[in-house]
Amino acid sequence: MNRKNAYIVGIALLCSISAIADGDTKTKSKINERQTSAVSTVTSEELEKNSTPNPYNTLYGLLPGLSVLQQTGWTDNAKLIVRGRGSLNGAEPLIIVDGFPRPLEYLNVAEIESVSVLKDGAATAVWGPRGANGVIVITTKRGKEAKMSIDVNYRFGMGLPINQPKFVDAYTYAQAKNEALLLDGLQPQYTNAHLEAFRNGSNRDLYADTDWLNEGLRNQSYNNQADFTFQGGGKRLRYFTMLSYKNDYGILNSAYTDYSDRYNAQMKKYSLNFRMNLDVELTSTTMAKLTMLGMLYERKRPNTAEDKIFTGLYKTPSAAFPVRTSNGYWGSNTVYNDNPIARIADVGYYKENQRMLQADLRIIQNLSVITKGLSAEMAVSYDNSATYQETGSKNFLYEINSSVLNPETGEYQVNTERFGDDKALTVDNKDLADQYIRANLEAKVAYDRTFGKHTFIASGLYRQESLTPTGKAQSRYRQYITATAGYSYDNRYLLDVVVNHSGTSVLPKGDRFRTYPAVSAGWVLSNESFMESVSFIDLLKLRASWGRSGYDGFDYYLDRQYWVGGAGFVTNDAGGTLSGLKEGRLAISDMSCEISDKYNVGLDTRLFKNLTFTADYFMDRRRNILVDGANMVSSALGIEVAKTFMGAVDTKGFELALNWNGEKKDFSYHAGANLSYVKTKIVENGEEYKPYSYLSAKGYPVGQIFGLEAIGYFRDAEDIAKSPTQTFSDVRPGDIKYKDQNNDQKIDDNDRVAIGHSSTIPKLYYGINLGFEYKGFGVDMLFQGVGGYSKMLNVANVYWPLRNNTNISTWYMDDNIRWTEETKDIANLPRLTTLNTSNNFQNSTQWLVNGSYLKLRNLNVYYNLPQQWIKKAKMEACQVFVRANNVFSLDHVKYSNCEDLSVNYPDMLSVYFGFNVKF
């Protein structure tokens, strides 16, 4: 398969046959008929096919309108984007768990009942100043009126590093370094004798050959998870309870993490969760719903930050020094004065312990005694998370061996020096390192009644939120007063209205409230009399909506001006000075919230009982975006200019989802796909005057890459002399030659143009879901891909080598053709250089890469044991499974994850073996 067309394959599959098990058809029919807003939902049945410990990783490609982009950091969650990034600031959607804003990462998949994405203005208006980036609503499982069901789920997992860079051996590195020095016009560093010593390994103290990645990492990580759930209840009391334990033992080489007898330096995570959801019928008209989650969480690593660990393993050349010298000390040299393995094994540890409680209580009172259909609710929630930190610190003793010329004998001899110390570990308990308290209050009155063909729904809601974390000016307080009304005639004509009047504490006193209205309508054509004869159409509905929501994720006190530290001034002839004050940034005179006006038209259909199709076209006009005002005012003003709410972005696109499920005797199957296309356009970003129109980001997508257009490499000095002057640094033969866009005979920042696509928002995002089951044996596959997406190959050591005494990969030396005098006619990479030659390392088409991909995100192979096998053990069901995440990727990037090109924790292929037993 041609990898350059990977995403086209995805589209082809998308357009063939589609989707996902439809579940309970009658229930979905009822929901679809009444809903007038754009909402996508996935249930636990689909989520539980994935064994990932992080619920973010279950959402790839499942929900149209939700783009989920992988990040490889050990503690990083996937990036969530709803219908493109309409803002120039934050893009994160609001996450709601059981009705209240809460984090998603602390949940286990086993406790999630459903995940819904609220996408249009009619759905997000109820969240006012927090709804502009979309809302993700998670509902956890609750009890049922049935005998107790016990569910035991265990899995053992392994993480296998993939997409890892390969760095050259010491001999090749030395050759490359010499080549780069010669091309820089400098003397080579290594003689033929040195090169031979690297090749034959005769003296590793002086001529090391260390594979740092192989030394620092092991072949796999390990993890375990066990979930025990209890669900059931009677008429008065229903319960869902879960106890979950999971751990993750990281990828660092245990030969070094077990180095100390006082501590273990492996990257490790442990968590213990307890969930209790209770529904209690206090009276025949009063229900109490209690929701609680408690968590104990521990995370541990070496006393070296994650990015520093992997930067050290990446940047240190194999020829630099050995892990340990022949004398048994950690190795180093005068350039680095460090050792990346010692930074793992012998500097101590860092540990965080988090304690968290989430609790809410909701009382629902049926007030039909006053009038039929009337009810009231009162809810309170309290969340408290506290993180405690412990650090074990020490230094390490390292040895530097160097070859020194003896002037008396004329021969080289080894000079050995030792630095650092090996003092005992010291432990520092910093007690409380971080904490937040989140409290919410909610009161609601609702009315839902049908008179013949007329159905009326209305509600009035008051909500109050507070978030109090550690740190100055970090707290957030919000109030919502929301009215909703809905009308349905004969289940054919639907109308819903929302008016939300909300206030946020980041706005100044006296001007904190804004109004966020919305209106939506639906027409259920399949319920019309003229459709009665069309038997194969089970549902046909048109939807349309408009709604407004906002974004208040900016800092406090932008409307205030302060005195700030200024330059010192001389106080006497002796040169005495005092520090001074100066006026700080000007205040914003007209504070506001970012405003999002969302428009949506949609179509919902279900045909032949088993085929469903949904289509939506949407627009989002984002205004009042906070941007920097400094670029629009001359610096002659003499003071920092205030920020301003003048940014604007327009977004439009469409979504398609097609689903089919079928069954024939012992064989059942499901297939489906969804597709999202989004195009953003910057209308106003507060940028400074641009002398050429092509320099402006206005009119381009959010995240559009700008760079120079590479047109080849300089062949010789004559070629350089005849070409426009390149101003970024001195150039030599083999350096990149750029196009002079404005014909002013020089290459500078005025020659940057839009290249490729956005690097933050794919235009095309799609998912493909296929599966079957035959006599208990089943396979499920979830594919996900993107198109219209670009990345820059700008990772030091891997794609940008040797600069500032760094490393070089086989990608540069073997997989491509670098410029030399011999390869100048066929080269596709610039010459090697040891200098900080900024000319070659600009954003340009030289380093631009197609970011599109198609990945197999999840593979689930399982077998449901026959009833006759498990009855004797009093089991209701027993399933054994093998699952895998991140199975393969068809993309255009070697040696890095194509979504997250960074020096970080390795990209992982995860494999899980487990079982699920129901009693």
N, C-alpha and C positions, 0 to 999 in steps of 0.2 A: 504494500500500500504506500502511495506517495504521502509522506508525512506533511508536506506543505499543504495538503488539502484535507487534513484531518477533520477539521470542523465541517467540511462539505459532506464527509461520510456521515457525520452526526445528523445533518439536515436530511440526508437521504433516508436514513433510518427513521427520522422523525416523521417524514412524510409517508412512510410505508404503513406500519401498523402500530398501534399505540397502547398504552397506559398502565392501568393499575387496577387491582381488585376493587370493585365498586362498593363492596360492603352491603349494608342493608338498603336495598333499593327503595323501599317504601319510606324509610326515614329520610333518605337523601332527597327524595322527590318532594316531601313536605317542606324541607328546609329551602330547597332551591326555589320553590314556587313563591315563597314569601319574601325572600331576600332581594333587596334592590341595590345593594352596594357591592363593590368588588372585593370579595374575600376568598382566599384560597385556604383549604384546610387539608391536613394529613393526620391520620389517626394512629393510635398505638400499634395497630395491626401491621402497618408499614414500617414504623420506626423500629419495632422490635426485631426486625430482620437484620439489624445492624448491632454489632457487639462493641462498638467504640465506647470508651469510658466517658467521652466528652459529647454531650448532646448536640453541640454545634455541628459535629461531623456527621450527624444523621440527616442533615437537611439539604445536602448537595443534590440539586436537580429534581427535587420533589415538588416544589411549589412554584407555579408560574408567577413571575414578578419578583421573586426573591433570588438574588444573586449571592452565592456563598463562595468566597474565595479563600483558598488555603493559605495559612501562615505556618511556617515550620518551627517557630520557637517552641521550646519545651513547655513553656507556660502560656503560649499565645493561643487565643481562640481564633477560629475562622472569622473572616470579615464578612459582615452581613450588609447588603445594600438592597433597598426596596425601590424598584422602578428607577434605577439610575441615581446618580448623586446630584440632586437638584441644588445643593448648596455649595458655596465656595469654602464653607467651614466644615463642621462635623457632618458625617453622613450616617451615623449609627442610628438604627431604628430604636424606638422605645420598646422595651421588653416588659410585658405584663405577665405575672404568674399568679393565677388564682385571683385575678381582679386587682392586683397591686403591683406597682413597679418593683421589680426584683431581678437579680442576676439569673441568667440561664445556666451558667457553667456548673453550679452546685447541684443541679438536678441529676438524677439517674434516669436513663431511658425507661426503666421498668416502672417508674411512677408517673410517667406522662400519659395522659389520655388522648390529648390532641394538641396540635400546633396550628394556629391560624394566622394568616398574614392579612392585615387590614391595609388596603392599598389606595383606595380613592378617597376623595374629600368627604363623602357621606359617612365613611367608616372611621376616618381619623379625626373628624371635627370634635368628637366627644373628648378628645385628649388635648384640645386647645393648643397651648404654646409648646406642647411636646410631640405633636402628631405629624409635623411636616415631613419627617423622614420615614414615615410609615410606622406601623405598630405590629409587633409580633405578640400574639396572645397564646400563652401556654395554660392548659387546664390539666391539673393532676387528677389521678384516679380517686374515686370515692366508693363508698360501700354500696352494696346491693341487697335487696330483700331476698336472701337465699341462704342456704346453709354455708358454713365457712369453707372457703376454698383456700388451700395452701399451695403456694407456687414457690418452688426452689429452682434458682437459676445460677449455674456456676460456669465460668469460663476461664481458661488459661490462655494467655496471649503472648506472642513474641513480636517484637519490632525489628525488622531487617532493614538496615540502611540502604537506600537507593539514591541514584543521581548524585553520587559523591564525586568530587573532583579527584583527578589523579595528578600528582606532582612528580616531576622528573627526578631521577636518581642523582647522586652527587656528581658523578662524572659528566652527565649531560648538563647539569646545572653549571658546573665550572666552564664547560665549553660555551654555554649560552652567555654566561657573564663575560667571558673574554670577547665573544662576538659583539656584545652590546658595547663594551668599552672601546673596541676598535672603531665601531660605527659612530661612537661619540667623539672620536678623535683623541682617545686616551690610550694609555698603555694597558695591555692585558694584565690581569691580576694573577693568573695561574700559569706556571711554566709547564713544559712537557713532563717534567719530573713530578710536579704536583698532580697533573692529570693522571699519570700512571699510578700514583699512590691512591688516588680516588678509585681507580679501576681495580687494583689488586688488593686493596684493603690492608696494606702492610702496616699502617699506623693510624688507627681510628681515633686516637686522641687528637691528632692534627688534621686528619683527612677523613672526616666522618661520612657516613652514608646512612642517614636516619630517615625512615619513613614515619613521619610524625603522626599522621592520621592513623596509621596501622598501630603505632605504639599507644596512642591516646584512647582509641576506641576499641571496643570488642565487637564481635560479629553480630550480636543481637541483644536487645533488651528484653525484659520479662515483666509480665503483669498478671494480676489475678483479680477477679471480681466475683463476689457471692452476694446474691440478693434473695431475701426471704420475705415473701409478701403474704398477708392474711386479709381476705376480703369476704364480706358477708353481712349478715344482720337480719333483723326482723322488722316488724312494722314500726316500732318505736325507735330502734337504734340500729344504725348501719355504720360499718367501719371499713376503712382501708388502712392497713398498717404495713410498713416496710422497714426492714433492717438491712442495710447494705454496707459491705466492706470492700474496698478496692485498694490496690497498691500498684506501684510502677517503679521498677528498678531500672535505672537509666543505662545509657550506652557507653559510659566510660569504662576503660579497661580495669577489671577488678584486680589485676596484678599491681596496679598503682593505687586504686581507691582503698585497698586493704593494707597499704604500706604501713600505716601507723597502728600500734597496738592500743592507742587511746581513743580512736574514732575511726569511722568509716566515711570516706569522702565521696561515695557514689551519689549521683543525682537520684533522689528517691522522693516518692510521694506516697502518702497514706491518707485515707479518709474513711470515716465511719459516720454513716448517716442513719437517722431514725425519722421516719415519716409517720404521722398519725392524722388521718382525716376522719372526723366523726360527724354524722348527721343524726340529730336527736329530735324526735317529735315530742316537744314539751307538752303540747296539747293538740287537739284535733285541728287547730288553726295556727299553731305557732311551731316554727322549726328553728333549731339552732344548728349552725354549721361551724365546726371547729377545724381549723387547718393548722398543723404544726410541722415544722422541720427543724431538727437539731443536727449539727454537724461538728465533728472534730476533724481537723485537717492538719497534716504536717508535711512540710516540704524541706528537703535538705539537699545541699550541694557543697562542693569545695568552697573555701573562702576566696574564690575567684568568680567574678560575675560570669554568667553564661556566655555573653558575647566575647569576653576576654579569653575564655577557655578556647573557643573555636577560632578566634582571630590568631591566637598563638600557634595553634596547630596548623593553620593555613599558611601563615606568613613566614614561618621559620624554614629556611631552605634545608634540604637534606645534607648539604655540605657544611652547614654552620658549625655543628659540634655534636658529640654523642649525647645520648640520654644520660649515661654515666661514664665517667672516665675510667681508665684502667686502675686508678687508685680508689675507686668506689664512691667518688663524689658526683653530685649532679654536674653535668657539663654546661658550659656557656662560652661566650667569647666577648671581646671588648665592644662589639657592635651592639649586641642585644643585652648583655648583662642580665640575662634571664634564662629560664628554662620552662617551656610550656608543660612538660610532664611534671616537673616539680610544682608547678602552679596547680596541678590537680592533686598530687600526692602529699605534699609536704608544707602546706600553708595553713592547715586547719580546716574548719568547716563553718558553714552558715546554715542556720536552721530557723524556720518560721513555724509557729504553732497558731492556728486559727481556731477560734471557737465562735460558732454562729448559731443563733436562734431566730427562726422566722415563725411568727404566730399571728393568726387573725381569727376573729369570731364574728359571725354574721347571724343576725336574728331576722327571720322572715315571718311577718305576721299577715295572715289572710284576713282582710277586712270586708269580706263579702256580707257580713252582718249589716254593714252600712249600706253598701250597694254591691251588687254582683260584679266580680272582676277587679275589685280594688284590693291592693296589697301595699305593705310598707316594709322597708328593710332598714336595718341599722348595722353598720360594720365598723370594726376597729382593727388595726393591725399594728404590730410592733416587731421590728427586726433589729437585732443587735449583733454586730460582728466585731470581734476584737482579735488582733494579731499580736503575738508576742515573739520577740526576736532573741536568738542566742547566737553568739559568735565565738568560735574557737580560733585563736590567731597564733601564728608563729612564722618565723622566717626560715629560710633554708640556706645551707652552706653549699656554695658551688665553686667549681675549679675551672680556671681558664688556662689552657695550654697553647702556647704560641711558639712559632719557629723564629729564632733570633740569630742574626749573623754575628759570629764571634770575630771581632776585628783582628784578633791576634792569630787565630788559626785559619781564618777565611772560610770556616765551615759553619753550617747552621746547627744550632742546638735547641733543645726544648726548654722553654722558660715556663715554669708553673707558678701560678698565683691563686690564692683562695680568698673568697669574699663572702660576705654575709655572716650569718651565725646559725646555730642549731639549738637555740634555747628552747626550754620547755614550753608547751602549749599554755596559753592563758585564755581563760573563758570569761566572757562578758555577757551577763544577762541584762538586756536593755529593757526588760519588762514590756510595757505596752508600746508597741511600735506603730500601730495603726488601729483606728476604730471608726465605725460609723453606726449611727442610730437612725433608723427610718421609722416614722410613725405616720399613720393615715387614719382619717375619720371619714365615714361615708354615711349619708342618710338619703333614702330614696322612697318616693311614693309612686306607685305604678297602677295603671288601669288597663285592663285587657278584656274586651267584651264584644260579643257578636249579636247583632240584631238582624235576624234573617240573613240577607245577603251582605250586610254591612258589618265590617269588623273595625273596631277602633282600638288603637294602642296608644298610650301616652305615659309619660313618666316625668317626674321632676327630681333632680339629683343635686345634692350638695356634697362636694368632696374637698378634703383638706389634706395636703401632703407636707411633710417636713423631712428633710435629710440633713443630718448633722454629722459630718466627718471631722477627723482631726485636721488641723491646718487653719490658717487665717483666711477669712472671707471665702469659705468653701461651702457653707450651708446654703440650702435651697428651700424656699417655702412657696407653696402654690395653693390657690383656692379655685374651685370650679363651681359654677352654678349652671346647670345644664337642664334644658327642657327638650324633650323629644315627643313627637306625635306621629302616628301612622294610621293610614286608612286603607282598607281593602274592600273593593266591591266585587262580590261574587267570585272571589279568588281569581279575578281576571285583571283588574286595574288596581295598581298599588301606588301608594304615595307615602313618603317618609320625610319628616322635617326635623332638623336639629338646630338648636340655638344654644351656644356655649359661651358664657361670659366668665372669663378666667383671668386671674391675676398672678403675677410672678414677682418674686422678691428682687430680681435683678433690675427691675425698672424702678425709677425713683418714686418716693412716697407721693401720693396724690394722683399718680398717673400709671398705676400698675395693672389696670384691667383693660382687656381687649375682648372683642366679640368675634366668635368664630361660628358662622352659620353654615348650614348645608341643606340641600334638598335632593331627593332622589325619587325616581318613579320607575315602575315596571309594568309591562303588559304581557300577561300570560296568554299567548295566542292559542296554545293547545287546549285551553279551557273554553274557547269560543265554540259556539254551536256549529260554525262552518268547518271546524276541524274534526268534528266527531267521526266523520267517515274515514279519516286518515289514520288508520289503526297502528301504523308502524311508528308514529310520532307520539312518544309518551310525554314529552315536555318540550315546549318551545316558548322561550321568554326573551323579551327585549328589556334592557335596562339602560337608564341614563342617570347621571348624577353630576352635581357640582357641590363643592364644599371648600371651606377654608380652614386651615390649621396653621400653626406657627412653630417657631424654634427659638428657644431662649438660652441656648448653651453658650453664653459669652460671660465675660468677667463682670464682677461688681465694679462700681465706682467709675465707670467710663464717663459719667456726667459730672465728675469732679476734677478739679485741678489741684495739684499739690506742689509744694516746694520739694525739690530733690537735690541730691548732692551735686555740687558743681566743682569747677576747677579751683585750686587753691590760689591765694593771692599773697604777694610779698608784704610783710609788715614792717621791715626795717632795712637799713643799709647792709646789715650782716647777712641778709638773705633769708631771714625767718619767714615762715609761711603759715597760713591758717587755711583750713578747708572752708569752702564757701557753699552757698545755696544758689539755686537758680529755679526759675519757673519750669515746672514739669509740663507734660503734654497737655494741650488745650482740652477742655471738657467738651463732650458732645452736648449740644444744646437741645436736640430733639431725639430723645431715646425712644426706641421702638423694639419690637420683636420682628424677626424674620417672618414673612408672610408667604404662605403657599396656597394658591388657588388651583384646585385640581378638578379636571373635567374628565368624564368617563362615559363611554357607551359600550354596552356589552350584550352578548347573546349567549344564552344557555339552552342546550338541547340534550335530549336523551332519546335514542332511537332503538327499536327492536329490543327493548328492555335492558340491553347490555352495553350499548354504545353511547358514550357521553362525549359532548363537544362543547367547549367554552371558548369564546373569543372576546377580547376587550381591546378597545382603542382608547388611549389616554393622553392627556396633556397636563403639564404642571407648570404654572407661571410663578416662579419664585421671585419675590421682590423684598426690598428692605434688608438685603444681605449686608452684614457688617464687613466693611473693607477698610484698608489703610488709606487715609486721606493724604498722606505725605507726598504721594506721587503727583498730586494734582495742584500743589501749591509750591511756589518757588522757595528754595532754602533761604532766600534773602529775608524771609519773614523772621528768622532768627529764633524760632521756637518750634518744638515738635508739634506737628499738626494733629488735630483730633481725628480719630477714626470716624467713619460715617456710614450710615445705613442707606447706601445707594446702590449696592450690588444687585444684579438681576441675572437670572438664568432661566431659560426656557427648556422644557423637556417634553418630548413626545415619543410615542411608541405604541407597540401592540403586543398582545399575548395570545397564544393559542394553546389549548390543551385538548387532547383526544385520547379517550380511554375505551378499552374493550376487555371484557372478561367472559369466559365461556367454560362449559363443562360438558363432558361426554363420557358417561359411565364412570370408570375409575380415573379418568384423565381430566384435569382442570388446568386452565391456563389463564394468564393475564398478560397484557401487553399495552404499552402506552408511552406517551411522550408529551412534553410541553416545551414551548418555545417562547422566549421573550426577546423583543427587539426594542432598544432604547437609544434615542439620540438626544444628547444635551447640546445646548448652545449658550455660550456666555454672551449676554447682552451688555452688561456693565460690570467691570471688576475694579474700577478705580485706578487703572494703570496710568502711567505718565504718558506724555505726548510721544508718539512714535513717528520718526521721520519717514518711515516707509510703512505702507498699509500691511505688508506681509509680516511685520513684526508683532502686530497686535493679536492678542488672544481672543479678542471679541469676534464672535461669529464661529468660533471653534468649540469643540466639546470640552467639558471640564476634564482636566488631566491630559489635554493634548500635548504631545511631546514636540518641543521646538529644538532645532539643532541645525548644524551646518550640513551642507550637501557635499559629501566626499566624492571627488571625481578621479581619484587615483593616488599615485605616490610620485614624489619628485624623483626623477631618474638620475640627475647629476646637478652640479653647480650651475651649469648653463640653464637648465630647466628652472631652477630656483630664481635665477636672475631675470628670466623672461616672464615670470609669473607675478601676479599681484603679491604684495608684501603681506605675509601672515604675521599678525601682531601678537599672538598669544605667547610665543617664545621663539628663539632662534630655531631655524629649521636646517636640516641636512638631508642629503639624498636618502630616500626610504621613508621620509615623513609623509603624513597625509596631506594631500593637496585638496583645497576646498574651492567651491564655486563662488565667484564674486557676484553676488546677487544684484548689487546696485551699481556695478561697473565703476567703482571709485578707485580701483587698483590697489585695494587693501582688503584683507580679510579680518573682520572684527565682529563684534556683537551685532552689528547692523546687517550681517549676512545670515542670520539665523532665520529659518523658515519652518513652517509646520511640516513635520515628517511623521510618517506612520499614522497611528491612531492614538486614542487615549491610553495612558498606562494605568489608569485607575478604574475605569468603567468599561467593560466589554460591551460592544454594540449588541452582540448576539449571545444569549445564554440559553442552553437547552439541556433537557434531561430525558433519558430513555430508560424505561423500566420494563423488563421482560421476566417472565417466570412461568413455571409449570409444576404440577405435582401429579405423580402416578403411583397409586397404591402406597402412599405414605412417603415416597421418595420425592424430594422437590429441589428445585434450583431457582434462585432469584438473582437477577443481575441489574445493577443500577449504573448506567453510563451518564456522564455529564461532560459538557464541553462548552467552549466559548469561541467566538469569532469577532473580527473587527477589534483587535486588541494588540497592543505593542509593548515591548519591553526593551530596555537598554542593557547590553552586556557590559556592565561597568563594575563588576566585582573585582577588587584588587586580588592579585596572586593568580586567580583563575583565568580572567580575560585581560586584565591589565597587569602585566608582570614586571618584576625586577625593580620598579621605581622605589626609591627610599629603602633599599636593602630588603626587598621582599622576594617572594617565591615565583616560580614559573610552573605552569601546568603542561600536561601533555597536549591539551587542547591547542595551545600556542605552538608547541614544538613539533607535534606529530599529526594532529588532525587537520591542520590548515597549513598554508604556505606563507611563511613570513618573508618580508622583503630582504633580499641580499643581492649582491652584485650578480650572482648566478641566477636568481629567481625573479629578477625585476620585471620580466615580461609576463609572469604568471602569478605573481604574489596576490594574496587576498587579505593580508595583514601587514601593518607597517613594520618597519625595522625594530629590532630590539634596542632598548636604551636603558641605561642606569640612571639617567638624569630625570629630574621632575619636569619632563618635556610636556608642558600643558597643551601644546599644539595638538599632539596625537590623542589626547585623552579628554576631548570635548564631546558633549552630546552631538552625535553626528550619525549620518546614515551608515558609517563604517560599523558602528556598534548596535545599530537598530536591528531588532529581531522580531519576527512574527510571533505574537503571544498566543495565538489560537491553539487549542488542544482538544483532544477527546480522551477522557479517562474512564476506566472502569473503577468507579468509586467503591462499590460494595458487591461482594459475591457471597451468596449464602447457599450452602449445600447442606441439606438436612434429611433426616429420616425419622418419621413418626412410628414408633414401635407399635405393632398390632395389639389390639385390645386383649387378645387371648394370651399374649406374653406378659402383660402388666397387671392383669386383674388380680393375680395371686398376691401381688405386692400392694394391693389396694390403691393403685394409681389410677387416676382418671385419664392421664395422658403422659407420655414421655417422649421427648424429642432429643436426639443427639445431632450435633451440627459441627460443621467447619465453616468458618467465615473469614473473609479477608477484606481489608480496606486498602485503597490506593494500589490496586493490583497492577495496572499498567497505564502508561500514558503515551499517546501519539502526539508529539509536539515538536518544536523546532529548537529546543534548548538542550545542550549537553552539559552534564556535570552540575546541574542546579535544578531545583524545582522551578518549573516554568511560570508558576504564579508568584513565587517569592524568591527572587534572586538576591540572596544575602548570605553573609557568613554567620551561620547559626547552627542550632541543633539539626542533625541530619533529617532529611526527608525519609519517611518510613513506609515500608510495606508491612502492614500489620496482619497477622494471622492468629485466629482464635479457634480453640477447640473447647467444646462445652456441651452441656446438657440442660434441659429444662424439664422439670417434673411437676405435675399438678396432682394434688390429692383432694 
